[in-house]
Amino acid sequence: MIGPLVNALAIIVASLIGLGLRRVLKTSLLDSTMSVLGLIVLVIGIYGVTMDMTMIYVILSLVIGLWIGESLDLELKVKQNLEKVLKLQDSQDSLLHGFLTASVLFVVGAMAIIGSIESGINQNHIIVFTKSTLDFVAAMMLSATLGIGVLFSFIPVLLYQGAITWFAGEISVWLNDTTLTIISSVGNILVMGLGFNMLKITQYKMINLLPSILVALVIAQLLNFFQ
């Protein structure tokens, strides 16, 4: 559970800093910082992908997962729901506005799921720590503009990512090295895609690719069963 705890702590500290620097921070700093962090995310993704015979299962997971995501049009549905949330915020006080905006930003995304799974299965917290850095910058900027409501967004982050990490840790005992490699490789390829998006090189619909993680879990379980 160290990953979710670090992520939550990063949001708390950054929010407090942002509240103290509300009139000092510039929006341009966020874009520049995100570009640099995008490079780091890309390197982590490349480093984490294992090129061996398991790659065929990784490709299958990604392709099938993409088909599922595109068929359900998950990204569009998420965006429509987010728009509804943001419209509701217009009639609410500033504390709720900051809380909802930050919670949506920190919880919805590939790194929250991939990082938590990697943390739970392999005890590898690099992705979650990287996400914590991204959230730190975002929380500081948001709290400087939206106020103290951003601070309380650490609660859904801790509960959401903590639950995924716990579940991943529970199923890890049923997986062998080969199946763990498949799941990790799929996750790291998605992280690479996120890095490219952050660098504005591509526009992958990352939410539509998230079902690939579930497909990888199913394939991994089948392989484990037949082996």
N, CA and C of each residue as an Amber inpcrd file, in Angstrom:
protein
   681
   0.8150000  -1.2250000   0.0000000   0.0000000   0.0000000   0.0000000
   0.8450000   1.2710000   0.0000000   2.1700000   1.1190000  -0.1080000
   3.0320000   2.2970000  -0.0460000   2.7820000   3.2620000  -1.2030000
   2.4700000   2.7040000  -2.4010000   2.2360000   3.5530000  -3.5580000
   1.0940000   4.5320000  -3.3650000  -0.1280000   4.0370000  -3.0600000
  -1.2590000   4.9420000  -2.8330000  -1.0150000   5.9360000  -1.6980000
  -0.3180000   5.5040000  -0.6570000  -0.0330000   6.3960000   0.4660000
   0.8710000   7.5440000   0.0400000   1.8950000   7.2280000  -0.7590000
   2.7990000   8.2670000  -1.2600000   2.0460000   9.2310000  -2.1700000
   1.1740000   8.6800000  -3.0290000   0.3890000   9.5130000  -3.9390000
  -0.5100000  10.4740000  -3.1680000  -1.1800000   9.9580000  -2.1400000
  -2.0600000  10.7900000  -1.3230000  -1.2680000  11.8660000  -0.5850000
  -0.1050000  11.4890000  -0.0580000   0.7350000  12.4460000   0.6550000
   1.2260000  13.5480000  -0.2730000   1.5700000  13.1730000  -1.5180000
   2.0260000  14.1620000  -2.4980000   0.9450000  15.2000000  -2.7730000
  -0.3100000  14.7340000  -2.8760000  -1.4230000  15.6520000  -3.1280000
  -1.6210000  16.6010000  -1.9470000  -1.5250000  16.0560000  -0.7290000
  -1.7120000  16.8770000   0.4730000  -0.6440000  17.9640000   0.5540000
   0.6240000  17.5720000   0.4210000   1.7370000  18.5310000   0.5360000
   1.6700000  19.5790000  -0.5720000   1.4190000  19.1130000  -1.8170000
   1.3640000  20.0410000  -2.9470000   0.2100000  21.0300000  -2.7980000
  -0.9240000  20.5540000  -2.3060000  -2.0830000  21.4320000  -2.1120000
  -1.7710000  22.5200000  -1.0900000  -1.0970000  22.1340000  -0.0210000
  -0.7310000  23.1100000   1.0120000   0.2530000  24.1490000   0.4520000
   1.2030000  23.6710000  -0.3680000   2.1470000  24.6010000  -0.9860000
   1.4250000  25.5430000  -1.9420000   0.5290000  24.9570000  -2.7510000
  -0.2280000  25.7600000  -3.7130000  -1.0670000  26.8270000  -3.0460000
  -1.6740000  26.4780000  -1.9060000  -2.4760000  27.4420000  -1.1640000
  -1.6150000  28.6110000  -0.6720000  -0.3610000  28.3090000  -0.3570000
   0.5280000  29.3570000   0.1170000   1.1220000  30.2000000  -0.9970000
   1.0210000  29.6990000  -2.2350000   1.6140000  30.4110000  -3.3720000
   0.5810000  30.7830000  -4.4250000  -0.6390000  31.0390000  -4.0040000
  -1.7460000  31.2580000  -4.9300000  -1.4920000  32.3880000  -5.9090000
  -0.7670000  33.4220000  -5.4870000  -0.5550000  34.5910000  -6.3480000
   0.8020000  34.5800000  -7.0370000   1.5800000  33.5230000  -6.7960000
   2.9400000  33.4940000  -7.3390000   3.0780000  32.5800000  -8.5520000
   2.4180000  31.4220000  -8.5040000   2.5690000  30.4180000  -9.5600000
   1.9990000  30.8880000 -10.8930000   2.6680000  30.4840000 -11.9660000
   2.2180000  30.8100000 -13.3160000   1.7720000  29.5420000 -14.0340000
   0.7130000  29.6610000 -14.8200000   0.1790000  28.4980000 -15.5350000
   1.1990000  27.9230000 -16.5060000   2.0380000  28.7630000 -17.0920000
   3.0280000  28.3140000 -18.0720000   3.9990000  27.3000000 -17.4670000
   4.2030000  27.3870000 -16.1410000   5.0990000  26.4460000 -15.4810000
   4.5750000  25.0210000 -15.5670000   3.2570000  24.8610000 -15.5200000
   2.6550000  23.5280000 -15.5600000   2.9410000  22.8430000 -16.8850000
   2.7590000  23.5680000 -18.0140000   2.9910000  22.9880000 -19.3350000
   4.4450000  22.5640000 -19.5060000   5.3580000  23.4050000 -19.0780000
   6.7830000  23.0840000 -19.2070000   7.1480000  21.8740000 -18.3680000
   6.6330000  21.8280000 -17.1550000   6.9400000  20.7130000 -16.2540000
   6.3510000  19.4160000 -16.7780000   5.1180000  19.4830000 -17.2940000
   4.4610000  18.2920000 -17.8200000   5.2460000  17.7130000 -18.9980000
   5.8420000  18.5510000 -19.8310000   6.6230000  18.0850000 -20.9750000
   7.8420000  17.3030000 -20.5160000   8.5160000  17.8280000 -19.4980000
   9.6930000  17.1380000 -18.9630000   9.2920000  15.8150000 -18.3180000
   8.2170000  15.8330000 -17.5340000   7.7550000  14.6050000 -16.8850000
   7.2670000  13.5930000 -17.9090000   6.7690000  14.0770000 -19.0490000
   6.3410000  13.1910000 -20.1270000   7.4950000  12.3480000 -20.6380000
   8.6850000  12.9500000 -20.7310000   9.8750000  12.2100000 -21.1320000
  10.1930000  11.1010000 -20.1260000  10.0570000  11.4220000 -18.8520000
  10.3360000  10.4380000 -17.8020000   9.3640000   9.2720000 -17.8810000
   8.0770000   9.5880000 -18.0750000   7.0480000   8.5450000 -18.1970000
   7.3550000   7.6380000 -19.3880000   7.7920000   8.2330000 -20.4970000
   8.1130000   7.4730000 -21.7010000   9.2710000   6.5130000 -21.4460000
  10.3050000   6.9900000 -20.7740000  11.4700000   6.1480000 -20.4620000
  11.0740000   4.9890000 -19.5510000  10.2320000   5.2640000 -18.5640000
   9.7810000   4.2090000 -17.6460000   9.0240000   3.1290000 -18.4190000
   8.1780000   3.5610000 -19.3560000   7.4100000   2.6070000 -20.1550000
   8.3110000   1.7340000 -21.0120000   9.3020000   2.3480000 -21.6750000
  10.2230000   1.5970000 -22.5360000  11.0330000   0.5990000 -21.7080000
  11.5060000   1.0500000 -20.5610000  12.3310000   0.2100000 -19.6950000
  11.5580000  -1.0010000 -19.1730000  10.2520000  -0.8230000 -18.9850000
   9.4670000  -1.8700000 -18.3520000   8.9450000  -2.9430000 -19.2800000
   9.0720000  -2.7600000 -20.6020000   8.5360000  -3.7410000 -21.5530000
   9.5760000  -4.8200000 -21.8270000   9.1970000  -6.0740000 -21.6470000
  10.1000000  -7.2000000 -21.8900000   9.8260000  -7.7820000 -23.2700000
  10.8680000  -7.8270000 -24.1020000  10.7200000  -8.3510000 -25.4550000
  11.1450000  -9.8240000 -25.4730000  10.1820000 -10.7300000 -25.3820000
  10.4780000 -12.1550000 -25.4820000   9.2640000 -12.8560000 -26.0680000
   9.1540000 -14.1560000 -25.8620000   8.0610000 -14.9170000 -26.4640000
   6.6920000 -14.5420000 -25.9100000   6.6660000 -13.8740000 -24.7580000
   5.3750000 -13.4670000 -24.2000000   4.7680000 -12.2960000 -24.9720000
   5.5630000 -11.6910000 -25.8820000   5.0860000 -10.5030000 -26.5880000
   3.8320000 -10.7920000 -27.4140000   3.6730000 -12.0240000 -27.9160000
   2.4860000 -12.3630000 -28.6900000   1.2350000 -12.2010000 -27.8460000
   1.3160000 -12.5580000 -26.5560000   0.1730000 -12.4230000 -25.6490000
  -0.0570000 -10.9470000 -25.3040000   1.0310000 -10.2040000 -25.2430000
   0.9250000  -8.7580000 -24.9930000   0.1960000  -8.0860000 -26.1500000
   0.5730000  -8.4570000 -27.3810000  -0.0690000  -7.8870000 -28.5770000
  -1.5540000  -8.2500000 -28.6020000  -1.8620000  -9.5090000 -28.3100000
  -3.2600000  -9.9460000 -28.2720000  -4.0570000  -9.1470000 -27.2410000
  -3.4730000  -8.9420000 -26.0790000  -4.1440000  -8.1900000 -25.0090000
  -4.4480000  -6.7710000 -25.4550000  -3.4630000  -6.1300000 -26.0860000
  -3.6310000  -4.7440000 -26.5200000  -4.6800000  -4.6200000 -27.6230000
  -4.6130000  -5.5340000 -28.5940000  -5.5440000  -5.4660000 -29.7240000
  -6.9750000  -5.7490000 -29.2650000  -7.1570000  -6.8200000 -28.5200000
  -8.5000000  -7.1680000 -28.0380000  -9.0250000  -6.0930000 -27.0940000
  -8.1520000  -5.6100000 -26.2090000  -8.5570000  -4.5470000 -25.2910000
  -8.9630000  -3.2860000 -26.0210000  -8.2160000  -2.9380000 -27.0730000
  -8.5560000  -1.7550000 -27.8770000  -9.9020000  -1.9390000 -28.5550000
 -10.1480000  -3.1300000 -29.1090000 -11.4380000  -3.3930000 -29.7510000
 -12.5920000  -3.2080000 -28.7640000 -12.3930000  -3.7060000 -27.5570000
 -13.4410000  -3.5590000 -26.5270000 -13.6520000  -2.0860000 -26.1900000
 -12.5470000  -1.3800000 -25.9570000 -12.6400000   0.0410000 -25.6000000
 -13.2630000   0.8820000 -26.6870000 -12.8760000   0.6090000 -27.9520000
 -13.4250000   1.3680000 -29.0750000 -14.8980000   1.0280000 -29.3000000
 -15.2460000  -0.2470000 -29.1370000 -16.6400000  -0.6660000 -29.3320000
 -17.5590000  -0.0050000 -28.3120000 -17.0820000   0.0880000 -27.0760000
 -17.8690000   0.7180000 -26.0030000 -17.7070000   2.2360000 -25.9970000
 -16.7110000   2.7200000 -26.7610000 -16.3930000   4.1600000 -26.8070000
 -16.2370000   4.7250000 -25.3950000 -15.3800000   4.0690000 -24.6370000
 -15.2110000   4.4150000 -23.2200000 -14.7470000   5.8520000 -23.0160000
 -13.8140000   6.3060000 -23.8590000 -13.2650000   7.6590000 -23.6750000
 -14.3440000   8.7180000 -23.8360000 -15.2110000   8.5470000 -24.8500000
 -16.2850000   9.5100000 -25.0720000 -17.2440000   9.5340000 -23.8920000
 -17.5770000   8.3450000 -23.3740000 -18.5090000   8.2750000 -22.2430000
 -17.9240000   8.9270000 -21.0020000 -16.6290000   8.7040000 -20.7710000
 -15.9800000   9.3310000 -19.6200000 -15.9980000  10.8420000 -19.7660000
 -15.6820000  11.3330000 -20.9680000 -15.6670000  12.7780000 -21.2040000
 -17.0550000  13.3840000 -21.0000000 -18.0880000  12.6750000 -21.4740000
 -19.4600000  13.1850000 -21.3080000 -19.8330000  13.2620000 -19.8300000
 -19.4450000  12.2540000 -19.0710000 -19.7340000  12.2600000 -17.6310000
 -18.9570000  13.3590000 -16.9160000 -17.7120000  13.5850000 -17.3540000
 -16.9150000  14.6540000 -16.7520000 -17.5390000  16.0190000 -17.0250000
 -18.0710000  16.1890000 -18.2390000 -18.7200000  17.4540000 -18.5760000
 -19.9300000  17.6930000 -17.6790000 -20.6650000  16.6280000 -17.3810000
 -21.8180000  16.7570000 -16.4820000 -21.3710000  17.1810000 -15.0900000
 -20.2620000  16.5690000 -14.6270000 -19.7400000  16.9210000 -13.3050000
 -19.3200000  18.3760000 -13.2560000 -18.6140000  18.8190000 -14.3060000
 -18.1310000  20.1980000 -14.3360000 -19.2780000  21.1940000 -14.4130000
 -20.3620000  20.8290000 -15.0990000 -21.5320000  21.7140000 -15.1630000
 -22.1930000  21.8240000 -13.7970000 -22.2250000  20.6930000 -13.0670000
 -22.7990000  20.7210000 -11.7260000 -21.9950000  21.6270000 -10.8000000
 -20.7050000  21.7070000 -11.0550000 -19.8390000  22.4970000 -10.2010000
 -20.1770000  23.9890000 -10.2510000 -20.7230000  24.4330000 -11.3630000
 -21.0260000  25.8490000 -11.5230000 -21.9860000  26.3530000 -10.4620000
 -22.8340000  25.4570000  -9.9610000 -23.8430000  25.8790000  -8.9930000
 -23.4280000  25.5580000  -7.5480000 -22.2030000  25.0160000  -7.3720000
 -21.7550000  24.6250000  -6.0450000 -20.7240000  25.6190000  -5.5200000
 -20.3820000  25.5060000  -4.2190000 -19.3860000  26.4100000  -3.6580000
 -17.9880000  26.0180000  -4.1120000 -17.0180000  26.8760000  -3.8210000
 -15.6630000  26.6960000  -4.3280000 -14.9810000  25.4570000  -3.7520000
 -15.3010000  25.0810000  -2.5090000 -14.6700000  23.9090000  -1.9070000
 -15.0310000  22.6480000  -2.6790000 -16.3100000  22.4770000  -3.0000000
 -16.7490000  21.3130000  -3.7550000 -16.1750000  21.3380000  -5.1710000
 -16.1020000  22.5230000  -5.7410000 -15.5590000  22.6780000  -7.0920000
 -14.1120000  22.1830000  -7.1490000 -13.3030000  22.6130000  -6.1950000
 -11.9040000  22.1880000  -6.1610000 -11.7620000  20.7050000  -5.9010000
 -12.5850000  20.1780000  -5.0020000 -12.5320000  18.7560000  -4.6620000
 -12.8760000  17.8840000  -5.8660000 -13.9650000  18.1990000  -6.5580000
 -14.4040000  17.3920000  -7.6950000 -13.4230000  17.4780000  -8.8590000
 -12.9530000  18.6810000  -9.1550000 -12.0260000  18.8620000 -10.2660000
 -10.7480000  18.0640000 -10.0390000 -10.1600000  18.1800000  -8.8460000
  -8.9140000  17.4780000  -8.5480000  -9.1260000  15.9740000  -8.4840000
 -10.2270000  15.5320000  -7.8940000 -10.4980000  14.0980000  -7.7700000
 -10.6130000  13.4420000  -9.1350000 -11.3350000  14.0950000 -10.0410000
 -11.4940000  13.5660000 -11.3920000 -10.1370000  13.4800000 -12.0810000
  -9.3300000  14.5250000 -11.9530000  -8.0250000  14.5670000 -12.6040000
  -7.0940000  13.4740000 -12.0870000  -7.0910000  13.2390000 -10.7720000
  -6.1450000  12.3090000 -10.1670000  -6.5820000  10.8510000 -10.2510000
  -7.8810000  10.6140000 -10.3380000  -8.3840000   9.2350000 -10.3180000
  -8.5670000   8.6700000 -11.7170000  -9.0840000   9.4820000 -12.6480000
  -9.3440000   9.0090000 -14.0070000  -8.0500000   9.0570000 -14.8070000
  -7.5710000   7.9210000 -15.2430000  -6.3560000   7.8910000 -16.0370000
  -5.6770000   6.5400000 -15.9890000  -4.8430000   6.2960000 -17.0010000
  -4.1920000   5.0010000 -17.1210000  -3.1810000   4.7520000 -16.0090000
  -2.4530000   5.7880000 -15.6150000  -1.3820000   5.5890000 -14.6380000
  -1.9200000   5.1740000 -13.2740000  -3.1070000   5.6370000 -12.9200000
  -3.6950000   5.2630000 -11.6330000  -3.9380000   3.7640000 -11.5680000
  -4.4470000   3.2030000 -12.6550000  -4.7490000   1.7740000 -12.6930000
  -3.4800000   0.9470000 -12.8900000  -2.6960000   1.3270000 -13.9120000
  -1.4910000   0.5570000 -14.2340000  -0.5080000   0.5880000 -13.0700000
  -0.3050000   1.7800000 -12.5180000   0.6380000   1.9180000 -11.4140000
   0.2310000   1.1170000 -10.1930000  -1.0590000   1.1320000  -9.8920000
  -1.5530000   0.3900000  -8.7300000  -1.4150000  -1.1110000  -8.9180000
  -1.6830000  -1.5890000 -10.1360000  -1.5380000  -3.0190000 -10.4230000
  -0.0770000  -3.4380000 -10.3130000   0.8120000  -2.6230000 -10.9030000
   2.2440000  -2.9230000 -10.8460000   2.7460000  -2.9070000  -9.4020000
   2.2180000  -1.9800000  -8.6370000   2.6070000  -1.8650000  -7.2320000
   2.1410000  -3.0850000  -6.4310000   0.9180000  -3.5380000  -6.7210000
   0.3660000  -4.6630000  -5.9850000   0.9520000  -6.0030000  -6.3810000
   1.2070000  -6.1980000  -7.6850000   1.6810000  -7.4940000  -8.1680000
   3.1950000  -7.6520000  -8.0100000   3.9460000  -6.6500000  -8.4660000
   5.4050000  -6.7580000  -8.5000000   6.1160000  -5.9520000  -7.4200000
   5.3370000  -5.2620000  -6.5860000   5.9280000  -4.3660000  -5.5900000
   6.8370000  -3.3260000  -6.2530000   6.4830000  -2.9500000  -7.4870000
   7.2270000  -1.9440000  -8.2500000   6.4290000  -0.6470000  -8.2070000
   6.9360000   0.3310000  -7.4900000   6.1820000   1.5640000  -7.2460000
   6.6000000   2.7220000  -8.1530000   7.4250000   2.4490000  -9.1710000
   7.9700000   3.5290000  -9.9940000   6.8610000   4.3170000 -10.6930000
   5.8780000   3.6150000 -11.2630000   4.8060000   4.2950000 -11.9960000
   3.9720000   5.1440000 -11.0420000   3.6450000   4.5920000  -9.8630000
   2.8620000   5.3480000  -8.8830000   3.6480000   6.5570000  -8.3860000
   4.9470000   6.3880000  -8.1860000   5.7740000   7.5130000  -7.7420000
   5.8300000   8.5990000  -8.8150000   5.8900000   8.1730000 -10.0850000
   5.8780000   9.1470000 -11.1840000   4.5440000   9.8740000 -11.2340000
   3.4520000   9.1130000 -11.0750000   2.1270000   9.7290000 -11.0300000
   2.0250000  10.7020000  -9.8560000   2.6330000  10.3310000  -8.7420000
   2.6170000  11.2040000  -7.5690000   3.2960000  12.5350000  -7.8760000
   4.3680000  12.4800000  -8.6710000   5.0640000  13.7060000  -9.0740000
   4.1710000  14.5660000  -9.9530000   3.5030000  13.9140000 -10.9110000
   2.5740000  14.6400000 -11.7850000   1.4440000  15.2610000 -10.9620000
   0.8890000  14.4690000 -10.0490000  -0.2090000  14.9590000  -9.2130000
   0.2560000  16.0740000  -8.2880000   1.5100000  15.9970000  -7.8590000
   2.0780000  17.0350000  -6.9920000   2.0410000  18.3870000  -7.7040000
   2.5160000  18.3900000  -8.9510000   2.5290000  19.6340000  -9.7360000
   1.1050000  20.1230000  -9.9750000   0.2230000  19.1920000 -10.3900000
  -1.1560000  19.5710000 -10.6890000  -1.8910000  20.0700000  -9.4510000
  -1.6830000  19.3850000  -8.3110000  -2.3570000  19.7810000  -7.0710000
  -1.9040000  21.1570000  -6.6150000  -0.6240000  21.4430000  -6.8020000
  -0.1000000  22.7490000  -6.4170000  -0.7310000  23.8510000  -7.2590000
  -0.8420000  23.5880000  -8.5720000  -1.4370000  24.5770000  -9.4730000
  -2.9300000  24.7500000  -9.1930000  -3.6230000  23.6120000  -8.9940000
  -5.0710000  23.6590000  -8.7670000  -5.4300000  24.3330000  -7.4490000
  -4.6980000  23.9900000  -6.3930000  -5.0100000  24.5790000  -5.0880000
  -4.7330000  26.0700000  -5.0760000  -3.7730000  26.4910000  -5.9060000
  -3.4630000  27.9240000  -5.9970000  -4.5990000  28.6970000  -6.6420000
  -5.3990000  28.0020000  -7.4580000  -6.4960000  28.6830000  -8.1580000
  -7.8860000  28.3220000  -7.6120000  -8.0470000  27.0670000  -7.1580000
  -9.3750000  26.6030000  -6.7370000  -9.5490000  26.5150000  -5.2230000
  -8.4620000  26.6360000  -4.4730000  -8.5960000  26.6690000  -3.0200000
  -8.4390000  25.3290000  -2.3270000  -8.8810000  25.2810000  -1.0750000
  -8.6120000  24.1610000  -0.1770000  -9.3440000  22.8710000  -0.5470000
 -10.3670000  22.9430000  -1.3830000 -11.0870000  21.7340000  -1.7840000
 -10.1840000  20.7140000  -2.4530000  -9.1230000  21.1940000  -3.1400000
  -8.1770000  20.3080000  -3.8250000  -7.4860000  19.3890000  -2.8200000
  -7.2260000  19.8980000  -1.6340000  -6.5340000  19.1240000  -0.5970000
  -7.2510000  17.8170000  -0.2830000  -8.5830000  17.8440000  -0.2390000
  -9.3560000  16.6720000   0.1690000  -9.4850000  15.6250000  -0.9390000
  -8.9470000  15.9180000  -2.1160000  -8.9960000  14.9340000  -3.2040000
  -8.0830000  13.7470000  -2.9200000  -7.2160000  13.8610000  -1.8960000
  -6.3620000  12.7200000  -1.5590000  -7.2000000  11.5390000  -1.0690000
  -8.4000000  11.7850000  -0.5730000  -9.2400000  10.7070000  -0.0240000
  -9.6770000   9.7160000  -1.1060000 -10.3230000  10.1760000  -2.2190000
 -10.6890000   9.2080000  -3.2620000  -9.4790000   8.5630000  -3.9160000
  -8.3580000   9.3000000  -4.0160000  -7.1420000   8.7230000  -4.5940000
  -6.6490000   7.5680000  -3.7340000  -6.6030000   7.7680000  -2.4300000
  -6.1330000   6.7440000  -1.5060000  -7.0430000   5.5190000  -1.5300000
  -8.3630000   5.7370000  -1.5310000  -9.3190000   4.6320000  -1.5220000
  -9.3000000   3.8690000  -2.8470000  -9.3050000   4.6050000  -3.9630000
  -9.3740000   4.0100000  -5.2990000  -8.1090000   3.2170000  -5.6180000
  -6.9490000   3.8840000  -5.5090000  -5.7070000   3.2090000  -5.8390000
  -5.3490000   2.1430000  -4.8010000  -5.7310000   2.3940000  -3.5630000
  -5.4800000   1.4010000  -2.5250000  -6.2450000   0.1120000  -2.7860000
  -7.4910000   0.2470000  -3.2390000  -8.3160000  -0.9330000  -3.5360000
  -7.7250000  -1.7370000  -4.6920000  -7.2690000  -1.0390000  -5.7420000
  -6.6840000  -1.7250000  -6.8940000  -5.3890000  -2.4300000  -6.4940000
  -4.5540000  -1.7420000  -5.7060000  -3.2900000  -2.3260000  -5.2520000
  -3.5390000  -3.5740000  -4.4110000  -4.5130000  -3.5040000  -3.5150000
  -4.8360000  -4.6500000  -2.6680000  -5.3120000  -5.8320000  -3.5020000
  -6.2160000  -5.5640000  -4.4530000  -6.7480000  -6.6290000  -5.3010000
  -5.6350000  -7.2710000  -6.1280000  -4.7640000  -6.4350000  -6.6950000
  -3.6550000  -6.9590000  -7.4960000  -2.7340000  -7.8230000  -6.6490000
  -2.4960000  -7.3960000  -5.4210000  -1.6560000  -8.1770000  -4.5300000
  -2.2770000  -9.5190000  -4.1910000  -3.5930000  -9.5580000  -4.0620000
  -4.2930000 -10.7960000  -3.7210000  -4.2200000 -11.8230000  -4.8410000
  -4.3300000 -11.3670000  -6.0930000  -4.3280000 -12.3150000  -7.2140000
  -2.9140000 -12.7020000  -7.6390000  -1.9080000 -11.9630000  -7.1520000
  -0.5260000 -12.2260000  -7.5920000  -0.0610000 -13.6290000  -7.2120000
  -0.6330000 -14.1870000  -6.1440000  -0.2140000 -15.5270000  -5.7010000
  -0.6340000 -16.6000000  -6.6980000  -1.5790000 -16.2660000  -7.5830000
  -2.0590000 -17.2210000  -8.5660000  -1.3160000 -17.1020000  -9.8980000
  -0.3810000 -16.1770000  -9.9850000   0.3030000 -15.9100000 -11.2500000
   1.7700000 -16.3160000 -11.1660000   2.3120000 -16.8390000 -12.3020000
   3.7370000 -17.1600000 -12.3410000   4.5160000 -16.0480000 -13.0430000
   5.8160000 -16.2330000 -13.2170000   6.6650000 -15.1870000 -13.7910000
   6.2450000 -14.8070000 -15.2070000   5.8510000 -15.8070000 -15.9990000
   5.4590000 -15.5360000 -17.3850000   4.2160000 -14.6650000 -17.4510000
   3.2090000 -15.0150000 -16.6650000   1.9650000 -14.2530000 -16.6930000
   2.1560000 -12.8560000 -16.0990000   3.0260000 -12.7350000 -15.1060000
   3.3220000 -11.4200000 -14.5480000   4.0020000 -10.5330000 -15.5810000
   4.8560000 -11.1390000 -16.3940000   5.5510000 -10.3910000 -17.4500000
   4.5560000  -9.8480000 -18.4730000   3.5610000 -10.6580000 -18.8260000
   2.5500000 -10.2250000 -19.8020000   1.7950000  -9.0090000 -19.2780000
   1.3150000  -9.0990000 -18.0450000   0.5390000  -8.0040000 -17.4560000
   1.3770000  -6.7390000 -17.3400000   2.6170000  -6.8910000 -16.8800000
   3.4970000  -5.7330000 -16.7060000   3.8390000  -5.0890000 -18.0450000
   4.0760000  -5.9080000 -19.0710000   4.4380000  -5.3760000 -20.3840000
   3.2870000  -4.5890000 -20.9960000   2.0670000  -5.1240000 -20.8760000
   0.8970000  -4.4000000 -21.3760000   0.7730000  -3.0510000 -20.6690000
   0.9090000  -3.0690000 -19.3560000   0.8160000  -1.8380000 -18.5850000
   1.8660000  -0.8270000 -18.9820000   3.0980000  -1.2750000 -19.1930000
   4.1750000  -0.3660000 -19.5410000   4.0410000   0.1920000 -20.9520000
   3.4570000  -0.5760000 -21.8630000   3.1890000  -0.0490000 -23.2040000
   2.1530000   1.0660000 -23.1300000   1.1520000   0.9000000 -22.2790000
   0.1620000   1.9610000 -22.0860000   0.8280000   3.2010000 -21.4740000
   1.7680000   2.9830000 -20.5800000   2.5040000   4.1120000 -20.0010000
   3.2980000   4.8400000 -21.0810000   3.8840000   4.0850000 -22.0180000
   4.5940000   4.6990000 -23.1380000   3.6520000   5.5690000 -23.9640000
   2.4510000   5.0420000 -24.2270000   1.4570000   5.8130000 -24.9780000
   1.0970000   7.0980000 -24.2730000   0.9650000   7.0170000 -22.9440000
   0.6670000   8.2070000 -22.1540000   1.8100000   9.2160000 -22.2480000
   3.0500000   8.7060000 -22.2440000   4.2070000   9.5880000 -22.3740000
   4.2160000  10.3150000 -23.7110000   3.9070000   9.5950000 -24.7940000
   3.8180000  10.2260000 -26.1120000   2.7260000  11.3020000 -26.1400000
   1.5870000  10.9940000 -25.5080000   0.4990000  11.9820000 -25.4490000
   0.9220000  13.2280000 -24.6880000   1.6290000  13.0410000 -23.5830000
   2.0680000  14.1700000 -22.7750000   3.0440000  15.0550000 -23.5510000
   3.8330000  14.4170000 -24.4330000   4.7700000  15.1660000 -25.2640000
   4.0930000  15.7450000 -26.5030000   2.7830000  15.4680000 -26.6470000
   1.9700000  15.9670000 -27.7650000   2.4580000  15.4420000 -29.1160000
   3.0140000  14.2140000 -29.0770000   3.4400000  13.5580000 -30.3150000
   2.2680000  12.7580000 -30.8960000   1.4780000  12.1650000 -30.0190000
   0.3320000  11.3590000 -30.4330000  -0.9100000  11.7920000 -29.6640000
  -2.0410000  11.2150000 -30.0520000  -3.3010000  11.4750000 -29.3610000
  -4.0280000  10.1500000 -29.1230000  -3.3390000   9.2200000 -28.4850000
  -3.9600000   7.9330000 -28.1810000  -5.1270000   8.1280000 -27.2160000
  -6.2020000   7.3760000 -27.4580000  -7.3380000   7.3900000 -26.5340000
  -7.0370000   6.3780000 -25.4320000  -6.3530000   6.8490000 -24.3990000
  -5.8330000   5.9490000 -23.3690000  -6.9370000   5.2040000 -22.6290000
  -8.0730000   5.8470000 -22.4400000  -9.1640000   5.1920000 -21.7220000
  -9.6990000   4.0070000 -22.5260000  -9.7180000   4.1420000 -23.8550000
 -10.1640000   3.0360000 -24.7010000  -9.1910000   1.8650000 -24.6750000
  -7.9520000   2.1180000 -24.2570000  -6.9470000   1.0600000 -24.1900000
  -6.9120000   0.3470000 -22.8380000  -7.5760000   0.9170000 -21.8370000
  -7.5300000   0.3430000 -20.4970000  -8.0600000  -1.0930000 -20.4080000
  -9.0820000  -1.4880000 -21.2260000  -9.5200000  -2.8890000 -21.1620000
  -8.4140000  -3.8900000 -21.4630000  -7.3250000  -3.4430000 -22.0840000
  -6.1980000  -4.3330000 -22.3760000  -5.6420000  -4.9440000 -21.0940000
  -5.7000000  -4.1900000 -20.0050000  -5.2120000  -4.7120000 -18.7230000
  -6.0580000  -5.9020000 -18.2810000  -7.3770000  -5.7730000 -18.4140000
  -8.2710000  -6.8750000 -18.0340000  -8.0770000  -8.0800000 -18.9420000
  -7.9070000  -7.8230000 -20.2480000  -7.6680000  -8.9210000 -21.1940000
  -6.3700000  -9.6330000 -20.8450000  -5.3340000  -8.8620000 -20.4940000
  -4.0460000  -9.4520000 -20.1120000  -4.2010000 -10.3290000 -18.8720000
  -5.0220000  -9.8800000 -17.9140000  -5.2760000 -10.6760000 -16.7160000
  -5.9470000 -12.0000000 -17.0620000  -6.9210000 -11.9390000 -17.9840000
  -7.6330000 -13.1570000 -18.3990000  -6.6800000 -14.1150000 -19.1040000
  -5.8990000 -13.5930000 -20.0640000  -4.9380000 -14.4340000 -20.7940000
  -3.9240000 -15.0380000 -19.8280000  -3.4580000 -14.2170000 -18.8930000
  -2.4880000 -14.6950000 -17.9100000  -3.0630000 -15.8310000 -17.0700000
  -4.3100000 -15.6930000 -16.6590000  -4.9590000 -16.7300000 -15.8640000
  -5.1420000 -18.0110000 -16.6720000  -5.4950000 -17.8720000 -17.9560000
  -5.6550000 -19.0460000 -18.8190000  -4.3360000 -19.7710000 -19.0020000
  -3.2750000 -19.0130000 -19.2400000  -1.9550000 -19.6040000 -19.3890000
  -1.5430000 -20.3250000 -18.1050000  -1.8140000 -19.6900000 -16.9940000
  -1.4620000 -20.2800000 -15.7010000  -2.2340000 -21.5750000 -15.4590000
  -3.4960000 -21.5870000 -15.8890000  -4.3480000 -22.7730000 -15.7180000
  -3.8490000 -23.9380000 -16.5580000  -3.5340000 -23.6730000 -17.8420000
  -3.1230000 -24.7560000 -18.7450000  -1.6990000 -25.2200000 -18.4640000
  -0.8800000 -24.3150000 -17.8790000   0.4690000 -24.7200000 -17.5580000
   0.5220000 -25.5330000 -16.2660000
